[in-house]
């Protein structure tokens, strides 16, 4: 155990840099860039599905990339329709109730009513 303690002590011991970092000529970036809230076009959805990597775990919706790609154009059109519908519903009032689901714009979590 003593050897492991010594190993981790050496691993986490950091020497200060020998010279100062040069920051001249660097520009400041916006920490919170604006987000485009418009619905994606059909071509953007098609490109996004094409970029998905196979053999990865499905996301929170449990739909794998393999399934999305196997659906071809019909799946892309359906996905586009869903994304457009969500965008239209969310662009309404700050808080609205659609199909039994409360949609809160921006802050706060969505809750089922």
N, C-alpha and C positions, 0 to 999 in steps of 0.2 A: 504494500500500500504506500509505503514511503516513496518508492520510485515513481508511482503514479502522481502523487502529490507534487513531487519535484518536477515531473514532466509538465503538468498543467501550470505550475508556477512559472516555468520558463516560457511556456506557450503564450501565456497572457501578459507577460512582462513586455512592455513596448518602450523602445527608446524614442526620445523626441527627435524629429527630423534635424539633420545637420544644418540645413539652410532654409531660409524663408521661401515659401511658395510665391511665384510671380503671378500677380493678379492684374497686371496692367493689360489693357486691351480687351478684357473680358466684359461682356455686357450682362446686365441683370435680366433674368427671365421671370415671367409672370408665374407666381406659384399656383395660381388658380385660373388657368386660361378659360376663356368663354367656351361654352359647349353649344354646338349646333343642335337645336331641338326640333328641327324639321324631320319629317318621316323620310326614311331612306328610299331611294328610287329602286326600281326592280333590278337595274343593273348593279347597284351597290350591294343589294342582297345577294345577287348571283356571284359577285366577286368575293364577298365575305364567306359564303358557303364553300367556294372553291379553295379559299385559303385555309379552311379548317384542316387540322391534322388528324389523321386516323389513329387508332390505337391509343386514344386518350380517354380518360374517364368522362362520362357524360356530366354536364353541368347541373345546375339546380333544377332544371326542367326534366332531367333524366332522358334527354334525347341525344343520342350519340351522333358524332360527325358522320359516321358510316351510314346511319339511317338517313340523315339529311341529304347526303350525296346520292344515295341509292334512289331517292324520290325524284330525281331529275327535275325537269322544268315544272311539273305539277307541284312538287314540294316547295320549290322556290316561289311560285306564284301564291301558294297558300301561306307561306311564311311572310311574304310581302303583304298580303291582305291582313294578317294578324298584326303585324307591326304598324301598318297604316291605321287600322282601327284603334289600336292602343294610342297612337299619336293624336288622332282626332278626338278621342274621349278625354285624353289628358289635357288638351288645349282648351277645354271648356272652362267653366268657372273654377275658382281655386279649390273647391271641394265639390264633388258630384257623386251621385250614386248610380252606377250602371250595372244592370244585371245582378243586383244584390251585393256588389262589391263597392266599397267606398274608395274613391280615388282621391288622394290628397296630393295636390301639386307641391313640388319642391320638398319642404320639410315635413317630417312626420312619417310614420309607417302606415301603409295601407292596411285597413282592417275589414274583415267580412262583417256585414250587418245582418 
